[in-house]
Amino acid sequence: MSEKIKVAIVGTGTISNMHIQSYKNNPNVELYAFCDLDEAKLKMMGEHYGVTRLYTDEDTMLAELPEIDAVSVCVWNSQHKPCTMKALNAGKNVLCEKPMALNAEEAREMKACADANGKLLMIGFVRRYGNDTGIFMDFKNSGFFGDIYWGKAQYIRRNGNPGGWFGEKEKSGGGPLIDLGVHVIDLTRYMVGNPKPVSVYGATFQKLFDRRNLKTPKGYVSSSHTDHDICNVEDCATAMIRYDNGTVINIEVSFSLNVEKDSGVIELYGTKGGAKIDPELKLISEANGYMTDTSLKARTAMDMGVIFQNEINHFVDCVINGTECKSPATDGIVLMEILDAIFESARTGHEVVLG
């Protein structure tokens, strides 16, 4: 493999722009080909980014361009598994957007495929690469928090169902739990040392749907949005996740909720100190007999451009240099096991114990 790797993008919807721009900023990458079912969108994206190798069929692209080294999979959730496995079976390294799959069974099949082909399968847990996360981990690794035993994480949208495939369960696998919850569940698990989940209690609600009656514009709308979108996913979800090290994390997520404002607060509590990200990182502790709240003289709020650039740079480094992957497929499987358990708990009304 030459030092400058050739990268293809499968799926040219909204999230692909973050991948594409980050690849373009990396001097070790040649943005080589795009693939999308929507020919008009594919042509538009090709013209916008100066990519001329355009395909509406992934099999054809992989057959005609064997020189491709790596693929970013940015399609809707139900296609993560088939698109990823096609690329892996063609001998390509893959960065698959979150969630890894529709369920844990699919995720295990994807990892087995990567292992069989001897290729990297990295999962797009982009919050792991944030400046806020990096600073938090600096303090955690120095022992500032002591033992972290409880945490809370929110990803709340008041009117935020993106429409398009996001609201169609057959394509998405679920609503805010699998779209937004995946971020904060993975991030909090990563922050507390990737412990093993042992039990889950969850609830989901389908009350408000996508609120098409509202005149208030949404902050984010899917590029596949139409006036006739299906909406059969949950509006909001909550869960309590217990890990084998004793840590318990509470999760709250929503697309639609009668709440004052959108929020994305993460709080973690330890025996020596705590932390709150909202959106700046604040450290909570005690000193000289007094309670203290500390704001850092640093950029501690999550920066979307930074986190995707860090993620893509890490993927490229893993492909070129064999660096150990920071968000491997094994973690993707665990995340899907947690999501499966939350949905099952919501269905039955009972706690789900994980093996």
GUROTI-907440 format. One record per residue (C-alpha): residue number from 1; residue in one letter; chain; x, y, z. Coordinates in steps of 0.25 Angstrom, whole numbers, plus 5000, padded with zeros to 4 digits. Each point is the difference from the previous one (the first is absolute). Example, Ala and Ser with C-alpha at 12.3 -4.5 7.8 and 13.67 -1.06 7.14 Angstrom:
% residues 2
@n: 1 | res: A | chain: A | u: 5049 | v: 4982 | w: 5031 .
@n: 2 | res: S | chain: A | u: 5006 | v: 5014 | w: 4998 .
This chain:
% residues 355
@n: 1 | res: M | chain: A | u: 5000 | v: 5000 | w: 5000 .
@n: 2 | res: S | chain: A | u: 5005 | v: 5014 | w: 4996 .
@n: 3 | res: E | chain: A | u: 5001 | v: 5010 | w: 5012 .
@n: 4 | res: K | chain: A | u: 4989 | v: 5008 | w: 4993 .
@n: 5 | res: I | chain: A | u: 4987 | v: 4991 | w: 5002 .
@n: 6 | res: K | chain: A | u: 4989 | v: 5000 | w: 4990 .
@n: 7 | res: V | chain: A | u: 4986 | v: 5002 | w: 5007 .
@n: 8 | res: A | chain: A | u: 4986 | v: 4998 | w: 4995 .
@n: 9 | res: I | chain: A | u: 4987 | v: 5005 | w: 5006 .
@n: 10 | res: V | chain: A | u: 4988 | v: 4991 | w: 5000 .
@n: 11 | res: G | chain: A | u: 4988 | v: 5009 | w: 5003 .
@n: 12 | res: T | chain: A | u: 5000 | v: 5015 | w: 4997 .
@n: 13 | res: G | chain: A | u: 4990 | v: 5005 | w: 5009 .
@n: 14 | res: T | chain: A | u: 5002 | v: 5011 | w: 5011 .
@n: 15 | res: I | chain: A | u: 5009 | v: 4993 | w: 5009 .
@n: 16 | res: S | chain: A | u: 5010 | v: 4996 | w: 4988 .
@n: 17 | res: N | chain: A | u: 5004 | v: 5015 | w: 4999 .
@n: 18 | res: M | chain: A | u: 5007 | v: 4999 | w: 5014 .
@n: 19 | res: H | chain: A | u: 5008 | v: 4988 | w: 4995 .
@n: 20 | res: I | chain: A | u: 5003 | v: 5006 | w: 4986 .
@n: 21 | res: Q | chain: A | u: 5005 | v: 5013 | w: 5005 .
@n: 22 | res: S | chain: A | u: 5008 | v: 4993 | w: 5011 .
@n: 23 | res: Y | chain: A | u: 5006 | v: 4991 | w: 4989 .
@n: 24 | res: K | chain: A | u: 5003 | v: 5012 | w: 4991 .
@n: 25 | res: N | chain: A | u: 5008 | v: 5006 | w: 5012 .
@n: 26 | res: N | chain: A | u: 5008 | v: 4988 | w: 5002 .
@n: 27 | res: P | chain: A | u: 5013 | v: 5000 | w: 4992 .
@n: 28 | res: N | chain: A | u: 5001 | v: 4985 | w: 4999 .
@n: 29 | res: V | chain: A | u: 4987 | v: 4998 | w: 4993 .
@n: 30 | res: E | chain: A | u: 4995 | v: 5001 | w: 4986 .
@n: 31 | res: L | chain: A | u: 4985 | v: 5001 | w: 5000 .
@n: 32 | res: Y | chain: A | u: 4998 | v: 4990 | w: 4989 .
@n: 33 | res: A | chain: A | u: 4985 | v: 4996 | w: 4997 .
@n: 34 | res: F | chain: A | u: 4986 | v: 5002 | w: 5005 .
@n: 35 | res: C | chain: A | u: 4988 | v: 4990 | w: 5000 .
@n: 36 | res: D | chain: A | u: 4985 | v: 5003 | w: 5002 .
@n: 37 | res: L | chain: A | u: 4987 | v: 4995 | w: 4995 .
@n: 38 | res: D | chain: A | u: 4995 | v: 5014 | w: 4997 .
@n: 39 | res: E | chain: A | u: 5007 | v: 5004 | w: 4987 .
@n: 40 | res: A | chain: A | u: 4996 | v: 5014 | w: 5001 .
@n: 41 | res: K | chain: A | u: 5006 | v: 5002 | w: 5013 .
@n: 42 | res: L | chain: A | u: 5012 | v: 4992 | w: 4997 .
@n: 43 | res: K | chain: A | u: 5003 | v: 5009 | w: 4988 .
@n: 44 | res: M | chain: A | u: 4998 | v: 5013 | w: 5008 .
@n: 45 | res: M | chain: A | u: 5009 | v: 4995 | w: 5011 .
@n: 46 | res: G | chain: A | u: 5011 | v: 4995 | w: 4989 .
@n: 47 | res: E | chain: A | u: 4999 | v: 5014 | w: 4994 .
@n: 48 | res: H | chain: A | u: 5001 | v: 5007 | w: 5014 .
@n: 49 | res: Y | chain: A | u: 5012 | v: 4992 | w: 5004 .
@n: 50 | res: G | chain: A | u: 5007 | v: 4998 | w: 4987 .
@n: 51 | res: V | chain: A | u: 4998 | v: 4985 | w: 5000 .
@n: 52 | res: T | chain: A | u: 4998 | v: 4993 | w: 4986 .
@n: 53 | res: R | chain: A | u: 4999 | v: 4986 | w: 5004 .
@n: 54 | res: L | chain: A | u: 4985 | v: 4999 | w: 5003 .
@n: 55 | res: Y | chain: A | u: 4992 | v: 4987 | w: 5002 .
@n: 56 | res: T | chain: A | u: 4986 | v: 4996 | w: 5003 .
@n: 57 | res: D | chain: A | u: 5004 | v: 4986 | w: 5003 .
@n: 58 | res: E | chain: A | u: 5010 | v: 4996 | w: 5011 .
@n: 59 | res: D | chain: A | u: 5004 | v: 4986 | w: 4994 .
@n: 60 | res: T | chain: A | u: 5003 | v: 5007 | w: 4986 .
@n: 61 | res: M | chain: A | u: 5009 | v: 5011 | w: 5007 .
@n: 62 | res: L | chain: A | u: 5007 | v: 4989 | w: 5008 .
@n: 63 | res: A | chain: A | u: 5002 | v: 4991 | w: 4988 .
@n: 64 | res: E | chain: A | u: 5005 | v: 5012 | w: 4991 .
@n: 65 | res: L | chain: A | u: 5009 | v: 5007 | w: 5010 .
@n: 66 | res: P | chain: A | u: 5008 | v: 4989 | w: 5007 .
@n: 67 | res: E | chain: A | u: 5010 | v: 5010 | w: 5004 .
@n: 68 | res: I | chain: A | u: 4991 | v: 5006 | w: 5010 .
@n: 69 | res: D | chain: A | u: 5006 | v: 4999 | w: 5014 .
@n: 70 | res: A | chain: A | u: 4989 | v: 5004 | w: 5009 .
@n: 71 | res: V | chain: A | u: 4985 | v: 5003 | w: 5000 .
@n: 72 | res: S | chain: A | u: 4992 | v: 5009 | w: 5009 .
@n: 73 | res: V | chain: A | u: 4985 | v: 4995 | w: 5001 .
@n: 74 | res: C | chain: A | u: 4991 | v: 5011 | w: 5002 .
@n: 75 | res: V | chain: A | u: 4986 | v: 4994 | w: 4996 .
@n: 76 | res: W | chain: A | u: 4988 | v: 4998 | w: 5008 .
@n: 77 | res: N | chain: A | u: 5001 | v: 4990 | w: 5012 .
@n: 78 | res: S | chain: A | u: 4993 | v: 4988 | w: 4993 .
@n: 79 | res: Q | chain: A | u: 5011 | v: 5000 | w: 4989 .
@n: 80 | res: H | chain: A | u: 5012 | v: 5001 | w: 5010 .
@n: 81 | res: K | chain: A | u: 5002 | v: 4985 | w: 5000 .
@n: 82 | res: P | chain: A | u: 4999 | v: 4997 | w: 4985 .
@n: 83 | res: C | chain: A | u: 5008 | v: 5012 | w: 4996 .
@n: 84 | res: T | chain: A | u: 5011 | v: 4997 | w: 5010 .
@n: 85 | res: M | chain: A | u: 5001 | v: 4985 | w: 4997 .
@n: 86 | res: K | chain: A | u: 5001 | v: 5003 | w: 4985 .
@n: 87 | res: A | chain: A | u: 5011 | v: 5009 | w: 5002 .
@n: 88 | res: L | chain: A | u: 5007 | v: 4991 | w: 5010 .
@n: 89 | res: N | chain: A | u: 4998 | v: 4988 | w: 4991 .
@n: 90 | res: A | chain: A | u: 5007 | v: 5008 | w: 4989 .
@n: 91 | res: G | chain: A | u: 5012 | v: 5002 | w: 5009 .
@n: 92 | res: K | chain: A | u: 4997 | v: 5014 | w: 5004 .
@n: 93 | res: N | chain: A | u: 5002 | v: 5007 | w: 5014 .
@n: 94 | res: V | chain: A | u: 4987 | v: 5006 | w: 5005 .
@n: 95 | res: L | chain: A | u: 4995 | v: 5011 | w: 5009 .
@n: 96 | res: C | chain: A | u: 4985 | v: 4997 | w: 5002 .
@n: 97 | res: E | chain: A | u: 4992 | v: 5012 | w: 5006 .
@n: 98 | res: K | chain: A | u: 4992 | v: 4997 | w: 5013 .
@n: 99 | res: P | chain: A | u: 4992 | v: 4992 | w: 5003 .
@n: 100 | res: M | chain: A | u: 5008 | v: 4988 | w: 4996 .
@n: 101 | res: A | chain: A | u: 4988 | v: 4993 | w: 4995 .
@n: 102 | res: L | chain: A | u: 4985 | v: 4997 | w: 5003 .
@n: 103 | res: N | chain: A | u: 5003 | v: 4991 | w: 5012 .
@n: 104 | res: A | chain: A | u: 5011 | v: 4992 | w: 5006 .
@n: 105 | res: E | chain: A | u: 4999 | v: 4988 | w: 4992 .
@n: 106 | res: E | chain: A | u: 5003 | v: 5008 | w: 4987 .
@n: 107 | res: A | chain: A | u: 5011 | v: 5007 | w: 5007 .
@n: 108 | res: R | chain: A | u: 5007 | v: 4986 | w: 5004 .
@n: 109 | res: E | chain: A | u: 4999 | v: 4996 | w: 4985 .
@n: 110 | res: M | chain: A | u: 5007 | v: 5013 | w: 4996 .
@n: 111 | res: K | chain: A | u: 5011 | v: 4998 | w: 5009 .
@n: 112 | res: A | chain: A | u: 5001 | v: 4985 | w: 4996 .
@n: 113 | res: C | chain: A | u: 5001 | v: 5005 | w: 4986 .
@n: 114 | res: A | chain: A | u: 5011 | v: 5010 | w: 5003 .
@n: 115 | res: D | chain: A | u: 5008 | v: 4989 | w: 5008 .
@n: 116 | res: A | chain: A | u: 4999 | v: 4990 | w: 4988 .
@n: 117 | res: N | chain: A | u: 5005 | v: 5011 | w: 4990 .
@n: 118 | res: G | chain: A | u: 5011 | v: 5005 | w: 5009 .
@n: 119 | res: K | chain: A | u: 4995 | v: 5014 | w: 4999 .
@n: 120 | res: L | chain: A | u: 4997 | v: 5012 | w: 5009 .
@n: 121 | res: L | chain: A | u: 4985 | v: 5002 | w: 5004 .
@n: 122 | res: M | chain: A | u: 4999 | v: 5013 | w: 5008 .
@n: 123 | res: I | chain: A | u: 4987 | v: 5006 | w: 5005 .
@n: 124 | res: G | chain: A | u: 4997 | v: 5015 | w: 4999 .
@n: 125 | res: F | chain: A | u: 4999 | v: 5003 | w: 5015 .
@n: 126 | res: V | chain: A | u: 5004 | v: 5014 | w: 4997 .
@n: 127 | res: R | chain: A | u: 4998 | v: 5005 | w: 5014 .
@n: 128 | res: R | chain: A | u: 5012 | v: 4992 | w: 5005 .
@n: 129 | res: Y | chain: A | u: 5008 | v: 5010 | w: 4991 .
@n: 130 | res: G | chain: A | u: 4995 | v: 5013 | w: 5006 .
@n: 131 | res: N | chain: A | u: 5008 | v: 5011 | w: 5007 .
@n: 132 | res: D | chain: A | u: 4991 | v: 4999 | w: 5012 .
@n: 133 | res: T | chain: A | u: 5002 | v: 4985 | w: 5001 .
@n: 134 | res: G | chain: A | u: 5015 | v: 5001 | w: 4999 .
@n: 135 | res: I | chain: A | u: 5001 | v: 5010 | w: 5011 .
@n: 136 | res: F | chain: A | u: 4991 | v: 4992 | w: 5009 .
@n: 137 | res: M | chain: A | u: 5008 | v: 4988 | w: 4998 .
@n: 138 | res: D | chain: A | u: 5013 | v: 5008 | w: 5003 .
@n: 139 | res: F | chain: A | u: 4993 | v: 5002 | w: 5014 .
@n: 140 | res: K | chain: A | u: 4995 | v: 4986 | w: 5001 .
@n: 141 | res: N | chain: A | u: 5013 | v: 4994 | w: 4997 .
@n: 142 | res: S | chain: A | u: 5007 | v: 5009 | w: 5011 .
@n: 143 | res: G | chain: A | u: 4990 | v: 4995 | w: 5010 .
@n: 144 | res: F | chain: A | u: 4993 | v: 5013 | w: 5002 .
@n: 145 | res: F | chain: A | u: 4986 | v: 4993 | w: 5001 .
@n: 146 | res: G | chain: A | u: 5004 | v: 4988 | w: 5008 .
@n: 147 | res: D | chain: A | u: 4990 | v: 4989 | w: 4997 .
@n: 148 | res: I | chain: A | u: 4988 | v: 5004 | w: 4991 .
@n: 149 | res: Y | chain: A | u: 4988 | v: 4993 | w: 5005 .
@n: 150 | res: W | chain: A | u: 4988 | v: 5007 | w: 4994 .
@n: 151 | res: G | chain: A | u: 4997 | v: 5009 | w: 4988 .
@n: 152 | res: K | chain: A | u: 4989 | v: 5006 | w: 4992 .
@n: 153 | res: A | chain: A | u: 4999 | v: 5004 | w: 4985 .
@n: 154 | res: Q | chain: A | u: 4990 | v: 5007 | w: 4992 .
@n: 155 | res: Y | chain: A | u: 4998 | v: 5002 | w: 4985 .
@n: 156 | res: I | chain: A | u: 4987 | v: 5007 | w: 5000 .
@n: 157 | res: R | chain: A | u: 4993 | v: 5007 | w: 4988 .
@n: 158 | res: R | chain: A | u: 4987 | v: 5007 | w: 5001 .
@n: 159 | res: N | chain: A | u: 4997 | v: 4999 | w: 4985 .
@n: 160 | res: G | chain: A | u: 5011 | v: 4992 | w: 4994 .
@n: 161 | res: N | chain: A | u: 4995 | v: 4988 | w: 4992 .
@n: 162 | res: P | chain: A | u: 5008 | v: 5002 | w: 4987 .
@n: 163 | res: G | chain: A | u: 4990 | v: 4994 | w: 4991 .
@n: 164 | res: G | chain: A | u: 5004 | v: 4991 | w: 4989 .
@n: 165 | res: W | chain: A | u: 5005 | v: 4986 | w: 5003 .
@n: 166 | res: F | chain: A | u: 5003 | v: 5004 | w: 5015 .
@n: 167 | res: G | chain: A | u: 4985 | v: 4999 | w: 5003 .
@n: 168 | res: E | chain: A | u: 4998 | v: 4987 | w: 4992 .
@n: 169 | res: K | chain: A | u: 5003 | v: 4988 | w: 5010 .
@n: 170 | res: E | chain: A | u: 5003 | v: 4990 | w: 4988 .
@n: 171 | res: K | chain: A | u: 5012 | v: 5009 | w: 4996 .
@n: 172 | res: S | chain: A | u: 5004 | v: 5006 | w: 5013 .
@n: 173 | res: G | chain: A | u: 4998 | v: 4989 | w: 5010 .
@n: 174 | res: G | chain: A | u: 4993 | v: 5010 | w: 5010 .
@n: 175 | res: G | chain: A | u: 4999 | v: 5015 | w: 5003 .
@n: 176 | res: P | chain: A | u: 5009 | v: 5009 | w: 5010 .
@n: 177 | res: L | chain: A | u: 5005 | v: 4988 | w: 5008 .
@n: 178 | res: I | chain: A | u: 5007 | v: 4994 | w: 4988 .
@n: 179 | res: D | chain: A | u: 5004 | v: 5013 | w: 4993 .
@n: 180 | res: L | chain: A | u: 5003 | v: 5009 | w: 5012 .
@n: 181 | res: G | chain: A | u: 5001 | v: 4991 | w: 5012 .
@n: 182 | res: V | chain: A | u: 5011 | v: 4992 | w: 4993 .
@n: 183 | res: H | chain: A | u: 5009 | v: 5013 | w: 5002 .
@n: 184 | res: V | chain: A | u: 4998 | v: 5002 | w: 5015 .
@n: 185 | res: I | chain: A | u: 4999 | v: 4985 | w: 5003 .
@n: 186 | res: D | chain: A | u: 5013 | v: 4997 | w: 4993 .
@n: 187 | res: L | chain: A | u: 5007 | v: 5013 | w: 5005 .
@n: 188 | res: T | chain: A | u: 4996 | v: 4998 | w: 5015 .
@n: 189 | res: R | chain: A | u: 5005 | v: 4986 | w: 4999 .
@n: 190 | res: Y | chain: A | u: 5013 | v: 5004 | w: 4994 .
@n: 191 | res: M | chain: A | u: 5002 | v: 5011 | w: 5011 .
@n: 192 | res: V | chain: A | u: 4999 | v: 4990 | w: 5011 .
@n: 193 | res: G | chain: A | u: 5009 | v: 4989 | w: 4994 .
@n: 194 | res: N | chain: A | u: 4992 | v: 4992 | w: 4991 .
@n: 195 | res: P | chain: A | u: 4994 | v: 4991 | w: 5010 .
@n: 196 | res: K | chain: A | u: 4991 | v: 4988 | w: 4997 .
@n: 197 | res: P | chain: A | u: 4985 | v: 5002 | w: 5001 .
@n: 198 | res: V | chain: A | u: 4993 | v: 4991 | w: 5009 .
@n: 199 | res: S | chain: A | u: 4985 | v: 5005 | w: 5000 .
@n: 200 | res: V | chain: A | u: 4991 | v: 5010 | w: 4994 .
@n: 201 | res: Y | chain: A | u: 4987 | v: 5006 | w: 5003 .
@n: 202 | res: G | chain: A | u: 4993 | v: 5008 | w: 4989 .
@n: 203 | res: A | chain: A | u: 4988 | v: 5007 | w: 4995 .
@n: 204 | res: T | chain: A | u: 4996 | v: 5006 | w: 4987 .
@n: 205 | res: F | chain: A | u: 4988 | v: 5009 | w: 4996 .
@n: 206 | res: Q | chain: A | u: 4993 | v: 5002 | w: 4987 .
@n: 207 | res: K | chain: A | u: 4991 | v: 5012 | w: 5003 .
@n: 208 | res: L | chain: A | u: 5003 | v: 5012 | w: 4991 .
@n: 209 | res: F | chain: A | u: 5006 | v: 4994 | w: 4988 .
@n: 210 | res: D | chain: A | u: 5007 | v: 5010 | w: 4990 .
@n: 211 | res: R | chain: A | u: 4991 | v: 5012 | w: 5004 .
@n: 212 | res: R | chain: A | u: 4997 | v: 5004 | w: 4986 .
@n: 213 | res: N | chain: A | u: 4989 | v: 5010 | w: 5005 .
@n: 214 | res: L | chain: A | u: 5011 | v: 5009 | w: 5006 .
@n: 215 | res: K | chain: A | u: 5004 | v: 5013 | w: 4992 .
@n: 216 | res: T | chain: A | u: 5013 | v: 5001 | w: 5008 .
@n: 217 | res: P | chain: A | u: 5012 | v: 4995 | w: 4991 .
@n: 218 | res: K | chain: A | u: 5008 | v: 4989 | w: 5004 .
@n: 219 | res: G | chain: A | u: 5015 | v: 5002 | w: 5002 .
@n: 220 | res: Y | chain: A | u: 5004 | v: 4987 | w: 4992 .
@n: 221 | res: V | chain: A | u: 4992 | v: 4994 | w: 4988 .
@n: 222 | res: S | chain: A | u: 5004 | v: 4987 | w: 4993 .
@n: 223 | res: S | chain: A | u: 5005 | v: 5002 | w: 4985 .
@n: 224 | res: S | chain: A | u: 4989 | v: 4989 | w: 4997 .
@n: 225 | res: H | chain: A | u: 4989 | v: 5008 | w: 5007 .
@n: 226 | res: T | chain: A | u: 4987 | v: 5001 | w: 4992 .
@n: 227 | res: D | chain: A | u: 4985 | v: 5004 | w: 5004 .
@n: 228 | res: H | chain: A | u: 4996 | v: 4985 | w: 5000 .
@n: 229 | res: D | chain: A | u: 5011 | v: 4995 | w: 5010 .
@n: 230 | res: I | chain: A | u: 4996 | v: 4987 | w: 5008 .
@n: 231 | res: C | chain: A | u: 5001 | v: 5003 | w: 5015 .
@n: 232 | res: N | chain: A | u: 4999 | v: 4987 | w: 5008 .
@n: 233 | res: V | chain: A | u: 5011 | v: 5001 | w: 5010 .
@n: 234 | res: E | chain: A | u: 5000 | v: 5004 | w: 5015 .
@n: 235 | res: D | chain: A | u: 5000 | v: 5015 | w: 5003 .
@n: 236 | res: C | chain: A | u: 5009 | v: 4998 | w: 5013 .
@n: 237 | res: A | chain: A | u: 5006 | v: 4990 | w: 5008 .
@n: 238 | res: T | chain: A | u: 5007 | v: 4999 | w: 5014 .
@n: 239 | res: A | chain: A | u: 5008 | v: 4989 | w: 5006 .
@n: 240 | res: M | chain: A | u: 5009 | v: 4996 | w: 5012 .
@n: 241 | res: I | chain: A | u: 5012 | v: 4992 | w: 4996 .
@n: 242 | res: R | chain: A | u: 5008 | v: 4992 | w: 5011 .
@n: 243 | res: Y | chain: A | u: 5015 | v: 4996 | w: 4997 .
@n: 244 | res: D | chain: A | u: 5008 | v: 4989 | w: 5007 .
@n: 245 | res: N | chain: A | u: 5009 | v: 5010 | w: 5007 .
@n: 246 | res: G | chain: A | u: 4988 | v: 5005 | w: 5007 .
@n: 247 | res: T | chain: A | u: 4998 | v: 5013 | w: 4992 .
@n: 248 | res: V | chain: A | u: 4986 | v: 5004 | w: 4997 .
@n: 249 | res: I | chain: A | u: 4996 | v: 5009 | w: 4988 .
@n: 250 | res: N | chain: A | u: 4987 | v: 5007 | w: 4998 .
@n: 251 | res: I | chain: A | u: 4996 | v: 5003 | w: 4985 .
@n: 252 | res: E | chain: A | u: 4989 | v: 5010 | w: 4995 .
@n: 253 | res: V | chain: A | u: 4998 | v: 5002 | w: 4985 .
@n: 254 | res: S | chain: A | u: 4989 | v: 5006 | w: 4991 .
@n: 255 | res: F | chain: A | u: 4997 | v: 5005 | w: 4986 .
@n: 256 | res: S | chain: A | u: 4987 | v: 5006 | w: 5005 .
@n: 257 | res: L | chain: A | u: 4997 | v: 5004 | w: 5014 .
@n: 258 | res: N | chain: A | u: 4992 | v: 5012 | w: 5007 .
@n: 259 | res: V | chain: A | u: 5012 | v: 5005 | w: 5007 .
@n: 260 | res: E | chain: A | u: 5005 | v: 5014 | w: 5000 .
@n: 261 | res: K | chain: A | u: 5013 | v: 4999 | w: 4992 .
@n: 262 | res: D | chain: A | u: 5009 | v: 4990 | w: 4993 .
@n: 263 | res: S | chain: A | u: 5011 | v: 4995 | w: 5009 .
@n: 264 | res: G | chain: A | u: 5012 | v: 4991 | w: 5000 .
@n: 265 | res: V | chain: A | u: 5005 | v: 4999 | w: 5014 .
@n: 266 | res: I | chain: A | u: 5010 | v: 4990 | w: 5005 .
@n: 267 | res: E | chain: A | u: 5003 | v: 4998 | w: 5015 .
@n: 268 | res: L | chain: A | u: 5009 | v: 4990 | w: 5007 .
@n: 269 | res: Y | chain: A | u: 5002 | v: 4999 | w: 5015 .
@n: 270 | res: G | chain: A | u: 5012 | v: 4994 | w: 5007 .
@n: 271 | res: T | chain: A | u: 5005 | v: 4998 | w: 5014 .
@n: 272 | res: K | chain: A | u: 5010 | v: 5012 | w: 4999 .
@n: 273 | res: G | chain: A | u: 4994 | v: 5009 | w: 4989 .
@n: 274 | res: G | chain: A | u: 4989 | v: 5001 | w: 4989 .
@n: 275 | res: A | chain: A | u: 4998 | v: 5006 | w: 4986 .
@n: 276 | res: K | chain: A | u: 4990 | v: 5007 | w: 4992 .
@n: 277 | res: I | chain: A | u: 5000 | v: 5002 | w: 4985 .
@n: 278 | res: D | chain: A | u: 4989 | v: 5011 | w: 4996 .
@n: 279 | res: P | chain: A | u: 5006 | v: 5003 | w: 4990 .
@n: 280 | res: E | chain: A | u: 5013 | v: 5004 | w: 5007 .
@n: 281 | res: L | chain: A | u: 5007 | v: 4991 | w: 5010 .
@n: 282 | res: K | chain: A | u: 4999 | v: 5004 | w: 5015 .
@n: 283 | res: L | chain: A | u: 5007 | v: 4992 | w: 5011 .
@n: 284 | res: I | chain: A | u: 4994 | v: 4999 | w: 5013 .
@n: 285 | res: S | chain: A | u: 5008 | v: 4996 | w: 5013 .
@n: 286 | res: E | chain: A | u: 5004 | v: 5005 | w: 5013 .
@n: 287 | res: A | chain: A | u: 5013 | v: 5008 | w: 5005 .
@n: 288 | res: N | chain: A | u: 5004 | v: 5004 | w: 5013 .
@n: 289 | res: G | chain: A | u: 4987 | v: 4997 | w: 5007 .
@n: 290 | res: Y | chain: A | u: 4991 | v: 5007 | w: 4989 .
@n: 291 | res: M | chain: A | u: 4992 | v: 4995 | w: 4989 .
@n: 292 | res: T | chain: A | u: 5006 | v: 5005 | w: 4986 .
@n: 293 | res: D | chain: A | u: 4995 | v: 5001 | w: 4986 .
@n: 294 | res: T | chain: A | u: 5012 | v: 5002 | w: 4990 .
@n: 295 | res: S | chain: A | u: 4998 | v: 5005 | w: 4986 .
@n: 296 | res: L | chain: A | u: 5013 | v: 4998 | w: 4991 .
@n: 297 | res: K | chain: A | u: 5008 | v: 5010 | w: 4992 .
@n: 298 | res: A | chain: A | u: 4998 | v: 4992 | w: 4988 .
@n: 299 | res: R | chain: A | u: 4990 | v: 4997 | w: 4989 .
@n: 300 | res: T | chain: A | u: 4992 | v: 4989 | w: 5006 .
@n: 301 | res: A | chain: A | u: 4987 | v: 5000 | w: 4993 .
@n: 302 | res: M | chain: A | u: 4999 | v: 4989 | w: 4989 .
@n: 303 | res: D | chain: A | u: 5004 | v: 5005 | w: 4986 .
@n: 304 | res: M | chain: A | u: 4993 | v: 4993 | w: 4989 .
@n: 305 | res: G | chain: A | u: 5011 | v: 5003 | w: 4990 .
@n: 306 | res: V | chain: A | u: 5011 | v: 4995 | w: 5010 .
@n: 307 | res: I | chain: A | u: 4994 | v: 4987 | w: 5004 .
@n: 308 | res: F | chain: A | u: 4997 | v: 4995 | w: 4986 .
@n: 309 | res: Q | chain: A | u: 5014 | v: 5005 | w: 4995 .
@n: 310 | res: N | chain: A | u: 5006 | v: 4992 | w: 5012 .
@n: 311 | res: E | chain: A | u: 4992 | v: 4988 | w: 4997 .
@n: 312 | res: I | chain: A | u: 5004 | v: 5000 | w: 4985 .
@n: 313 | res: N | chain: A | u: 5015 | v: 5003 | w: 5003 .
@n: 314 | res: H | chain: A | u: 5000 | v: 4988 | w: 5010 .
@n: 315 | res: F | chain: A | u: 4993 | v: 4991 | w: 4990 .
@n: 316 | res: V | chain: A | u: 5011 | v: 5003 | w: 4989 .
@n: 317 | res: D | chain: A | u: 5011 | v: 4998 | w: 5011 .
@n: 318 | res: C | chain: A | u: 4994 | v: 4986 | w: 5003 .
@n: 319 | res: V | chain: A | u: 5000 | v: 4997 | w: 4985 .
@n: 320 | res: I | chain: A | u: 5014 | v: 5005 | w: 4997 .
@n: 321 | res: N | chain: A | u: 5007 | v: 4997 | w: 5012 .
@n: 322 | res: G | chain: A | u: 4992 | v: 4989 | w: 5007 .
@n: 323 | res: T | chain: A | u: 4998 | v: 5008 | w: 5012 .
@n: 324 | res: E | chain: A | u: 4990 | v: 4994 | w: 5010 .
@n: 325 | res: C | chain: A | u: 4986 | v: 5004 | w: 4997 .
@n: 326 | res: K | chain: A | u: 4993 | v: 5009 | w: 5011 .
@n: 327 | res: S | chain: A | u: 4986 | v: 4996 | w: 4996 .
@n: 328 | res: P | chain: A | u: 5001 | v: 4986 | w: 4996 .
@n: 329 | res: A | chain: A | u: 4989 | v: 4990 | w: 4995 .
@n: 330 | res: T | chain: A | u: 5000 | v: 4993 | w: 5014 .
@n: 331 | res: D | chain: A | u: 4995 | v: 5013 | w: 5006 .
@n: 332 | res: G | chain: A | u: 4989 | v: 5001 | w: 4989 .
@n: 333 | res: I | chain: A | u: 4995 | v: 4987 | w: 5004 .
@n: 334 | res: V | chain: A | u: 4999 | v: 5003 | w: 5015 .
@n: 335 | res: L | chain: A | u: 4992 | v: 5013 | w: 4996 .
@n: 336 | res: M | chain: A | u: 4991 | v: 4992 | w: 4992 .
@n: 337 | res: E | chain: A | u: 4998 | v: 4990 | w: 5011 .
@n: 338 | res: I | chain: A | u: 4996 | v: 5012 | w: 5009 .
@n: 339 | res: L | chain: A | u: 4990 | v: 5006 | w: 4990 .
@n: 340 | res: D | chain: A | u: 4994 | v: 4986 | w: 4998 .
@n: 341 | res: A | chain: A | u: 4998 | v: 4998 | w: 5015 .
@n: 342 | res: I | chain: A | u: 4994 | v: 5014 | w: 5001 .
@n: 343 | res: F | chain: A | u: 4990 | v: 4997 | w: 4989 .
@n: 344 | res: E | chain: A | u: 4997 | v: 4987 | w: 5006 .
@n: 345 | res: S | chain: A | u: 4998 | v: 5006 | w: 5014 .
@n: 346 | res: A | chain: A | u: 4991 | v: 5010 | w: 4994 .
@n: 347 | res: R | chain: A | u: 4991 | v: 4989 | w: 4993 .
@n: 348 | res: T | chain: A | u: 4999 | v: 4991 | w: 5013 .
@n: 349 | res: G | chain: A | u: 5000 | v: 5011 | w: 5011 .
@n: 350 | res: H | chain: A | u: 5011 | v: 4992 | w: 5007 .
@n: 351 | res: E | chain: A | u: 5015 | v: 5001 | w: 5002 .
@n: 352 | res: V | chain: A | u: 5009 | v: 4992 | w: 4991 .
@n: 353 | res: V | chain: A | u: 5012 | v: 4993 | w: 5005 .
@n: 354 | res: L | chain: A | u: 5011 | v: 4999 | w: 4990 .
@n: 355 | res: G | chain: A | u: 5010 | v: 4988 | w: 5000 .
